[in-house]
Every structure is written in C-alpha cells, then in structure tokens.
C-alpha cells in the first residue's frame, strides 16, 4: 500500500479541527512543564536585574555563571524544555493512532528509547556527513574541479535525505511501543518517499497560508490601533501582544497536531500492507 496523499492531508486537518479539545489535552502536560521552566527562567532574569536583550542573552555567558539562581533556572528551563519536546511528540503520535489523550509526560521506557534512538540517529547522521564531506573534499583535491565537487555534494545530500525519509517513522513506532523502529520504518517507507514529501509540502503550504492570513489580520488590527490616539493606543497595546501570542501558540499547536496525525495515518496505512 502506498501513502494516499490527498486523503491523509484531508483527514489530518479534519481530525485536528474536529477534536480540538482532545488534541489540546494531549499537549497540556508537556506545555505546562515547559511553562513552569519558562516562568522559573523569567524569575531568574528578573531577580538578577538582567535587561532582556536577545543578543546579550546569547553572548554574555559570564553573566549567567556569576548568578547561581539564574544559572540554576536556565538549566531547569533547558531540562524541562527537553522533556516537554519529547513528551509532546510521543503524546501526539499516541493520540493520532491510539486516541490516547490523557495528560502525561511519558517519563518512562518509551521516553528513554526516544532519546537513545535520537542519539543513535544523530551519530549516524554525523558519520554520514563526515564521510561524505571527506569524499567531496578528496575529490576536489584530486580533480580540482568545482563542478565535480558540486555534483558529488548534491548527490550525497539527496542520498542523505533518502536515508532520513526511510527512517522517518521511527518516532511513531517507538511512541506506540513497537519494537525495531528503524527496521520497520525502513521497510514501510520503501517506495513512498516522494509521496511523503508531497504530503509534508502540502501540509506546510496550508499551514503557511493560515499563518499568513492570520498575521495579516493581526497586522491590520495593530494598524488600526496606531490610528487611535497615542494614549488609547498605549492602553490597548497589551491587546495586540495577547492576540499575537495567542495566534503564535495556535499556529504551533496546529502544526504539531496536523503533522502528528499525518505521520500517524501514514504509519497506519503502510502497516496494513
């Protein structure tokens, strides 16, 4: 059986929009954990008298090291974010396939397997990049031809994407407690890579259009606020912030839920053959 692109695309959006509360519950636990970490980090920044400047935050590591509570809160935020990201991925796939929407962080064996296989895939990807990069540089030194290097680089990049898409189902398989995730994904995705790419492109375009339309509407609202008197605009400034924040959260939720459902449907359809 092959991936049914249009059918999967329609069912993914329909399921998410028809079961909004269930998908929200599936994300609730990890999001709360991440929010706790973010609040703790915010308290650390505020209590340290630190002016939040993105460039300064990214570059001034000595400031973090010289403030123990800020260092602690930053570490907790990083750990909580890591746990939340993996848990929300597992929850998405489990609800997509098993309709399990209970609030959970999945801090169990499947969580550990997800981490270990993620590390394994990262190591394999690193080895592939190292070997392919070495071959390209070796070819450049031998042939001294830019065209040859470009052709080899493109071929290695395409083959790397091929390898990645053949194992793209492994997080889904781990999430529903199945064994041999890499081998099963490799088998199921045979002959379906182009269909899967088409599905992801279709979903990405749709979500991008929704984001563009929503962003345009919010921009128009902000423009109307700017036309008002300065005192009224400043008093209503928080409205624009809240609307943009809410829309940003909605877009993240929609992208996560639709992609989770789509990948779940792909696994279910392909595992029937």
Secondary structure, DSSP 4 states (H G I P E B T S, - for coil): ----HHHHHHHHHHHHHHSHHHHHHHHHHHHHHHHHHHHHHHHHHHHTT----HHHHHH-HHHHHT-HHHHHHHHHHHHHHHHHHHHHHHHHHHHHHH---------SHHHHHHHHHHHHHHHHHHHHHHHHHHHHHHHHHHH--HHHHHHHHHHHHHHHHHHHHHTTTHHHHHHTT-S-HHHHHHHHTTT-HHHHHHHHHHHHHHHHHHHHHHHHHHHHHHHHHHHS-HHHHHHTHHHHHHHHHHHHHHHHHHHHHHHHHHHHHHHHHHTT-
